[in-house]
């Protein structure tokens, strides 16, 4: 069953600009696959179920900051 998901990614040429890719997918691997099909030069940073882009960005930054402490 397909569910709403999002991936946060950066293009290799623009690594400081975090972008969001929204799609319907079976699981997080399927989301990443779709994102890379659409944007082959992307580096996927974060994948989650749902469509809350602002929340996903905040969760991504909170997680990466905690890992770097």
C-alpha positions as CSV (number, residue, x, y, z in Angstrom):
1,X,0.0,0.0,0.0
2,X,1.3,3.4,-0.9
3,X,1.6,6.1,1.7
4,X,2.7,9.7,1.7
5,X,6.4,10.2,2.3
6,X,9.1,12.8,1.9
7,X,12.8,12.9,1.4
8,X,15.1,15.8,2.2
9,X,18.0,16.0,-0.2
10,X,20.7,18.3,-1.5
11,X,22.0,18.5,-5.0
12,X,25.7,17.9,-5.2
13,X,26.2,21.2,-6.9
14,X,24.2,23.1,-4.3
15,X,25.0,21.3,-1.0
16,X,23.7,24.2,1.3
17,X,20.2,24.2,-0.2
18,X,18.0,21.5,1.4
19,X,15.2,20.5,-0.9
20,X,12.1,18.3,-0.2
21,X,10.8,15.5,-2.5
22,X,7.2,14.4,-1.8
23,X,5.7,11.2,-3.1
24,X,3.6,8.1,-2.6
25,X,5.7,5.1,-1.7
26,X,5.6,1.6,-0.2
27,X,8.4,2.3,2.3
28,X,11.4,4.5,2.9
29,X,13.7,2.6,0.5
30,X,11.1,3.2,-2.2
31,X,11.1,7.0,-1.4
32,X,14.8,7.2,-1.7
33,X,14.7,5.3,-5.0
34,X,12.1,7.6,-6.4
35,X,14.0,10.7,-5.3
36,X,17.2,9.5,-6.9
37,X,15.3,8.6,-10.1
38,X,13.9,12.2,-10.3
39,X,17.2,13.9,-9.2
40,X,20.2,11.6,-10.1
41,X,22.7,14.0,-8.6
42,X,21.0,14.2,-5.2
43,X,22.3,13.1,-1.9
44,X,19.3,12.0,0.2
45,X,19.7,13.2,3.8
46,X,16.4,12.2,5.5
47,X,13.4,10.1,4.6
48,X,10.1,9.8,6.6
49,X,6.5,9.0,6.3
50,X,4.2,12.0,6.1
51,X,4.1,15.4,4.3
52,X,5.3,17.8,7.0
53,X,8.3,19.3,5.4
54,X,9.0,21.9,8.1
55,X,8.8,19.3,10.8
56,X,11.0,16.9,8.8
57,X,13.7,19.7,8.4
58,X,13.5,20.4,12.1
59,X,13.8,16.7,13.1
60,X,16.7,16.3,10.6
61,X,18.6,19.2,12.1
62,X,17.9,18.2,15.7
63,X,19.1,14.7,15.0
64,X,22.3,15.7,13.2
65,X,23.1,18.4,15.8
66,X,22.7,15.8,18.6
67,X,25.0,13.4,16.8
68,X,27.7,16.0,16.5
69,X,27.8,16.8,20.2
